[in-house]
Amino acid sequence: MRRLFFEFFEVFGKREIKGFHVSPDAFLQMALQLAYYRDSNGSLALTYEASMMRLFKHGRTETVRSLTKESSAFVKAMYNADLENEKIRIKLQEILLIACTRHQKSYIDAMTGHGVDRHLFALYVVAMGMGEESPFLKVALSQSWRLSTSQTPYKQTDVWDILPPELAQHACSGGGFGPVADDGYGCSYLVAGEDQFYFHISSKKSSPVTSSPRFAQHLKTALTEMKSLFRA
């Protein structure tokens, strides 16, 4: 059984994030990293984000690994930081921008065929077919994705073109998916227009360590605190 929680966030949206000169997707991914770090009391999660590969014929998806040295440095610096201290806020802003830049590069690499996971899987299939053992591939492909994420498309049909803007932005809250790991989270998110986000957070009821409503609260806190880094 899964525990699904839907959260509508309208404190700010991509309009304001773009004003910080940062990718909205990268910003949200860093918020997810910070939320998980707090939700798990200081643990980092191997994180999956789906990337489209439409540049290639028959291309589908590649994996963006959101957990990096840069994102790790950011969440550890943000954990219990004094956000009322202006010097600390400026430093945290710099660390966040570095982490977002790194994430954006990873996304572009994955989208343009320079990801690693699909290549690793292809090598694994070939190795299995040839009866070859590869400890490296076995370990690389057996690690749990405790945070599985993906941004879902906002406008999936032409129906949005006939709706007035005030209705179109609330016409679809996106869709969700389950966690990959028994003790992990599934989190899809939708950038709804310029000023809203929708999040679908799921976890397994059987897990004693996860809670979708609790994660949602950590996520809202993370987004609000990250925005505060850019206040004058």
C-alpha positions as CSV (number, residue, x, y, z in Angstrom):
1,M,0.0,0.0,0.0
2,R,1.2,3.5,-0.8
3,R,0.7,6.7,1.1
4,L,0.1,9.5,-1.5
5,F,0.1,13.2,-0.6
6,F,-0.7,16.0,-2.9
7,E,0.7,19.5,-2.2
8,F,-0.1,22.8,-3.9
9,F,2.6,25.4,-3.4
10,E,1.9,29.0,-4.4
11,V,4.1,31.1,-2.2
12,F,6.2,31.7,-5.3
13,G,6.9,30.0,-8.7
14,K,9.2,29.9,-11.6
15,R,8.8,33.6,-12.3
16,E,10.6,34.5,-9.1
17,I,13.2,31.7,-9.4
18,K,14.2,32.9,-12.8
19,G,14.7,36.3,-11.2
20,F,17.5,34.6,-9.1
21,H,19.2,33.7,-12.5
22,V,18.9,30.0,-11.8
23,S,17.1,27.1,-13.5
24,P,13.7,26.4,-11.8
25,D,14.2,22.7,-12.2
26,A,17.6,22.8,-10.6
27,F,16.2,25.0,-7.8
28,L,13.4,22.4,-7.1
29,Q,15.8,19.5,-7.1
30,M,18.0,21.2,-4.5
31,A,14.9,21.8,-2.4
32,L,14.1,18.1,-2.7
33,Q,17.6,17.3,-1.6
34,L,17.3,19.6,1.4
35,A,13.9,18.2,2.3
36,Y,15.1,14.6,2.3
37,Y,18.2,15.5,4.3
38,R,16.0,16.9,7.1
39,D,13.3,14.2,6.8
40,S,16.0,11.5,7.3
41,N,17.8,13.4,10.0
42,G,21.0,14.0,8.1
43,S,21.1,11.3,5.4
44,L,21.7,11.8,1.7
45,A,19.7,9.9,-0.9
46,L,20.7,8.5,-4.3
47,T,18.3,10.5,-6.4
48,Y,16.8,9.8,-9.8
49,E,15.4,12.5,-12.1
50,A,14.1,11.6,-15.5
51,S,15.5,13.5,-18.5
52,M,13.9,13.5,-22.0
53,M,16.0,12.4,-25.0
54,R,13.9,13.8,-27.8
55,L,16.9,14.9,-29.7
56,F,17.5,11.3,-30.7
57,K,15.2,9.1,-32.8
58,H,13.2,6.8,-30.6
59,G,14.9,8.4,-27.7
60,R,13.0,8.2,-24.4
61,T,14.7,9.0,-21.1
62,E,18.0,9.2,-19.4
63,T,18.8,9.5,-15.7
64,V,20.0,12.7,-14.0
65,R,21.7,11.9,-10.7
66,S,20.7,14.9,-8.6
67,L,22.9,13.9,-5.6
68,T,26.3,15.5,-6.3
69,K,29.2,16.8,-4.3
70,E,27.8,20.3,-4.9
71,S,24.3,19.5,-3.8
72,S,25.7,17.7,-0.8
73,A,27.7,20.7,0.2
74,F,24.6,22.9,-0.1
75,V,22.3,20.8,2.0
76,K,24.9,20.4,4.7
77,A,25.6,24.1,4.8
78,M,21.8,24.9,4.9
79,Y,21.2,22.4,7.8
80,N,20.5,24.5,10.9
81,A,22.1,27.6,9.3
82,D,21.5,31.0,10.8
83,L,19.5,32.6,8.0
84,E,19.2,35.9,9.8
85,N,22.9,36.5,9.4
86,E,23.4,38.4,6.1
87,K,26.9,37.1,5.5
88,I,25.8,33.5,6.0
89,R,22.9,34.0,3.6
90,I,25.2,35.4,0.9
91,K,27.6,32.5,1.3
92,L,24.7,30.0,1.1
93,Q,23.4,31.7,-2.0
94,E,26.7,31.2,-3.7
95,I,26.8,27.5,-2.7
96,L,23.2,27.1,-3.9
97,L,24.0,28.6,-7.3
98,I,27.1,26.4,-7.7
99,A,24.9,23.3,-6.9
100,C,22.2,24.4,-9.4
101,T,24.8,25.1,-12.1
102,R,26.2,21.6,-11.6
103,H,22.7,20.1,-11.8
104,Q,21.8,22.0,-14.9
105,K,25.0,20.7,-16.6
106,S,24.1,17.1,-15.6
107,Y,20.6,17.6,-17.1
108,I,22.0,18.9,-20.4
109,D,24.5,16.1,-20.5
110,A,21.8,13.5,-20.0
111,M,19.5,15.1,-22.6
112,T,22.3,15.2,-25.2
113,G,23.4,11.6,-24.8
114,H,26.1,12.0,-22.3
115,G,24.4,10.3,-19.4
116,V,25.7,7.1,-17.9
117,D,22.8,5.0,-16.7
118,R,21.4,3.9,-20.0
119,H,24.9,3.0,-21.2
120,L,25.5,1.0,-18.0
121,F,22.2,-0.8,-18.4
122,A,23.1,-1.7,-22.0
123,L,26.5,-3.0,-20.9
124,Y,24.7,-5.0,-18.2
125,V,22.3,-6.6,-20.7
126,V,25.2,-7.5,-23.1
127,A,27.2,-8.9,-20.2
128,M,24.2,-11.1,-19.1
129,G,23.7,-12.3,-22.6
130,M,27.3,-13.3,-22.9
131,G,27.4,-14.9,-19.5
132,E,29.9,-12.5,-18.2
133,E,30.1,-11.3,-14.6
134,S,30.8,-7.7,-13.8
135,P,31.0,-6.7,-10.1
136,F,31.1,-3.0,-11.1
137,L,27.9,-3.2,-13.1
138,K,26.2,-5.3,-10.5
139,V,26.9,-2.8,-7.7
140,A,26.2,0.2,-9.9
141,L,22.8,-1.0,-11.0
142,S,21.7,-2.5,-7.6
143,Q,21.9,0.7,-5.5
144,S,18.5,1.9,-4.3
145,W,17.0,5.2,-5.5
146,R,15.5,6.4,-2.2
147,L,14.4,9.6,-3.9
148,S,12.7,9.1,-7.3
149,T,11.7,12.4,-9.0
150,S,10.5,13.8,-12.3
151,Q,9.0,17.0,-13.6
152,T,5.8,16.2,-15.5
153,P,4.6,18.2,-18.5
154,Y,2.3,21.1,-17.8
155,K,0.3,21.3,-21.1
156,Q,-0.2,17.7,-22.4
157,T,-3.2,18.4,-24.7
158,D,-4.6,21.2,-26.8
159,V,-7.4,21.8,-24.3
160,W,-5.4,24.4,-22.5
161,D,-5.5,26.7,-25.6
162,I,-9.3,27.1,-25.2
163,L,-9.3,27.8,-21.5
164,P,-8.9,31.3,-20.0
165,P,-5.5,31.7,-18.2
166,E,-7.0,31.8,-14.8
167,L,-8.5,28.4,-15.3
168,A,-5.7,26.8,-17.4
169,Q,-3.2,27.2,-14.6
170,H,-5.3,24.9,-12.4
171,A,-6.6,22.6,-15.1
172,C,-4.2,19.8,-14.4
173,S,-2.2,19.0,-11.2
174,G,-0.1,16.5,-13.0
175,G,0.4,12.8,-12.0
176,G,2.3,10.8,-9.5
177,F,4.3,7.6,-9.2
178,G,5.3,5.3,-6.4
179,P,8.6,5.1,-4.6
180,V,11.3,2.8,-6.1
181,A,12.7,1.8,-2.7
182,D,10.6,0.4,0.2
183,D,12.0,3.1,2.4
184,G,12.1,5.9,-0.1
185,Y,9.9,8.5,-1.8
186,G,8.4,9.1,-5.2
187,C,8.0,12.8,-6.0
188,S,6.7,14.2,-9.2
189,Y,6.3,17.9,-9.6
190,L,4.6,20.2,-12.1
191,V,5.5,23.8,-12.8
192,A,2.0,25.3,-13.2
193,G,2.3,28.6,-15.0
194,E,4.6,31.3,-13.5
195,D,3.6,31.3,-9.9
196,Q,2.6,27.8,-8.7
197,F,4.0,24.3,-8.2
198,Y,2.2,21.0,-7.7
199,F,3.9,18.1,-5.9
200,H,2.8,14.5,-5.7
201,I,4.6,12.7,-2.9
202,S,4.3,9.0,-2.3
203,S,5.8,6.5,0.1
204,K,4.9,3.0,1.4
205,K,2.7,2.7,4.4
206,S,4.8,-0.3,5.5
207,S,7.8,1.8,5.9
208,P,8.4,3.0,9.5
209,V,10.8,5.8,8.4
210,T,8.9,7.6,5.7
211,S,5.9,9.9,5.8
212,S,4.5,11.7,2.8
213,P,2.9,14.6,4.7
214,R,6.0,15.0,6.8
215,F,8.2,15.2,3.6
216,A,5.8,17.7,2.1
217,Q,6.2,19.9,5.1
218,H,10.0,19.7,4.9
219,L,9.8,20.5,1.2
220,K,7.7,23.7,1.8
221,T,10.2,24.8,4.5
222,A,13.1,24.1,2.2
223,L,11.6,26.2,-0.7
224,T,10.7,29.1,1.7
225,E,14.2,29.1,3.2
226,M,15.9,28.9,-0.1
227,K,13.9,31.9,-1.4
228,S,15.0,33.8,1.7
229,L,18.6,33.5,0.7
230,F,17.9,36.1,-2.1
231,R,16.2,38.7,0.0
232,A,17.8,42.1,0.1
